[in-house]
Amino acid sequence: MTPIHQIFPVADAGPLTTEAIERLYAYPDDATTVCVNFVASADGAVEVDGLSAGLSTPPDKVVLHLGTDLADVVLVAAGTAAAERFTGVRPNARMADRRRRFGLAEVPTTAVVTATGRSLDPCAPVLTDTLVPTIVLTCASAPEDLRVKWADAGAEVVLVGDEAVDLGAAVDELARRGLRRINCMGGPALFGSLAEAGLVDELRLTVAPFLVSGDADRISRGAGMDPARLRLVSVVTGDDTLMLRYRVGESPGT
């Protein structure tokens, strides 16, 4: 593993152990928690040639894996799932060991958010290439024939809203199923909507050591909101990469 050092709130004396990084990125046990993960270049781009993979570094991958390894559910927008060719989560030895030690189910569930259904092909691997059924969080206005096809593909289709997806109801529905450790993998529109609804608890942002320029998207997109106060929780670094954790809606000292 690429050496990773903690530089905030206290600088570590040496590289963090695997166990120390796990403790740093573990989800709370006593609350429903929505963590949003993004990688962005130093000049703010979230993609290279339409994909986030071009920005990722070995330390970013360590943090990215932790988000999924320790989650109950991976939450993703249908468009992002399609662009990034998401499948259901498939555990390897690392994940299996972590989940056993943390007392988690063998495989985290995947939940896909779509209002119109346009980006969610019934043959998409996020529905068909899974070990546990994917949950599709959609609304009553999504075409009924599509909802039937998603179910036929093996997904569990859950209506949370009429004309639009009610994200508060979606989070409540996941929590009702015991899926309280929620790892959101984007994209920007879903992050923006979650933030505007006051549903994001933690932002896990990797600042990658690249300049991209161009017209790439930013990590959050939406109607806009009053700025939400963030509290810096931790900063770790390795391979010229910064991995920051922010709690959302907390003033210093809370």
N, C-alpha and C positions, 0 to 999 in steps of 0.2 A: 504494500500500500504506500502511495506517495505520502511522505511525512506531512502531517497537518499540525499546526501550532495554534493555540489559543492566544489572542492578543487583547481581548476584552471579554469580561470585566477585569481579568487579571492575566498577565502574560504568564504562560506556562514555562516550566524549566526545561522542557524537552518536548518531543513529538507526543501528541495525544495517543493514548492506547485506544484500541477498538472499543473497550468497555467504557472509557471516558467519553468518547464521541457518541456512543449509544445513549449514555445518561443525558448528554447535552440535548439530544434530539428526540428523546422519548416524549410521548404524549402524556398529558395528565391522566390519571386513573379515575378521577372523580367528576369529570365534566365532559360534555360534548364539545369537541374542539375542531375547528376548521383551520387547517394550515394550508397556505397557498405557496407553491413552489414555482420559481421562475429563475432562469438564467438570462442575463442581459450583458451585452458588450459594454465596455467603458463609456461608449458614447450613446448607450441607450437602446441599441437594437436587440430584438428578441429572436431574430432568425437570420440565417444565411441560406439563400436560395430556398426560402419558404420553410425551412426546418430549424429547430433549435439545436440539433446535434452538432452543427458546425461551431457552436460557441462553447460546448462542454469541454471541460478539462478533467483529468483524473480526480482531483479533489471534489469537483462539482458532482461527479458520478457517485462518490462516496456518500455525499449528503443526499443526493437524489435517491439512491438505494435505501437509505435510512428512512426517508419519508414513506416509502411503500412497505418496506420490511416491517415497520412497527405500526402500520395503519390497520384499521378494520376495513376500510373501503377507500378505493381510489376514485375520485370524482373528476370527470372530464367532460368538456363540451363535445358534442358530436362532430363539429368541424375539425377540432384539434385531433380527435381520435382518428378521423379519416386521413388528415394530412400526415400525421405521424405514424400511421399504420399500427395503431394500438391493437393488441390482443388482450385477452384476459391475462391476469398475472400467473406466471408459471414459476413456482418456487425452485430455487437451487439450494445447495447445501448451506450457504451463508444465511439465506432467508429462513430456511427450515430451523436452523439452530437458534437464530434470534427469536423467532416466533415461539419456539418451545420454551426458551428461557423467560420470555415475557408473558407467557401464559395466553397466547393468542391463538386463534383458529389457524389451521394449517395454511389456508390460502385466503388473502384478502379479496373481498368482493370488488367488482368494478361497477360504477354507476355512471351512466351517460345521460347528459342533459340535452334535450332538444325540444323546441317549441313547435317547429313546422315539420320536422322529420326529413327535410330536404337533404341534409348532410348525413343521414344515417341509413345507408343501404342495408336491407335485410341480410345481405350476404357478407357484410363487413366482418372482418376477423374479430373485432371487439365483441361481436355477438356470437360468432360461430366457433372461434378458436379459444375456448375457455374451459376451465376446470370446474368452476361454479357458475351458475346462471348470472349473466349481467342484468342489472336493474336499469331499465330505461325510465327516466323521470321526464314525463311529458305532460301535455295538457289536453283537454277535451277537444280543442280545435284541430289537433293533429289528425290527419286523415285516418279514418277507421280501418281502411284496408291495409295501411302501413302498420298500424298497431297490431293487427292480426298477423302480418308477416313477421314482425319482430318476435311475437310470441311463438310463432311456428319455428323460428330460428333458434329458440331455446331461451329467449330473454323473458324476464319478468317485467311486465309493463305496468307502471304505476302513474296514475293521473294525479297531478298536484297543480290544480289551477284549471281555469276555463279557457281564456284566450291566450294566456301566457303562463309560463312555468312559475309557480309561487315557490321561490327558493327557500323561504322560511319553512314552508310546509314540507319541502323536499328534505331539508336538514332534519326536521322533526321526524319525518318518516324513516330516515336512515337510523336515527337514534332509537326509535321505537323498535327497530329490528336488532338493536344491540350494536349498531355500527356507529360508534361515537367518535372514534379516532379517524377523522376525515382528512385525506390527503388530496388536495385539489391540484391537478396538473394543468389547469388552464382550459381554454386560452384566455386572451385578454378580455374579451367581451364577458365571459363568465366571471372572471375575477372582478371586473368593473361592476357587474350586477350584484355579486355577493357583497362587495364593499359598500355599494350604495344602500344595500339592505341592512347593513350593520352586522353581517354574519361572519366576517373574517376575524379570527382570533389571533392568527400569527402569519406574518409574511416571512418566508425563507427565500432570500434573494442572493443569488450568486452574481458577483460582478466579475465577468470574465476578461482576461487581459488581451482584448482585441479592439480595434477600431474598424467599423463597418461602413459608416456613412449610409448613403442611399435613402430609401423611403421605408425601411423596415418598421414594423409596428412597435408600439410601446407595451409594457407589461399589463396595463389596465386601459380599458376603453369603455365608454358608456355615456350616459346623459350628463354626468358631472355631479359633484357633491361638495358640500363644505369640507375643507381639508380635515382629515381624521388624524389625530395626534398619534404618533408612533413612539414606542419606547424601545430603545436598543437593548437587546437581551444578551447577545453574544456575537463575537466576531472571531472566526477562525480563518487561517490562511495557509496556502500551500501552492507551489507552482505558479506564483504571481497572481493567484486567484483569491478573491475575498468572498467568504460565505457569511452573510449577515442574517441574524434573526431579529425580527421586530415584533413586539406585541402591539396590537391595534387598539386604539381607544383608551390607552392608559397614560396618565400623566406621570412624570417622574416621581418616584417615591411610593407609587401604589403597588 
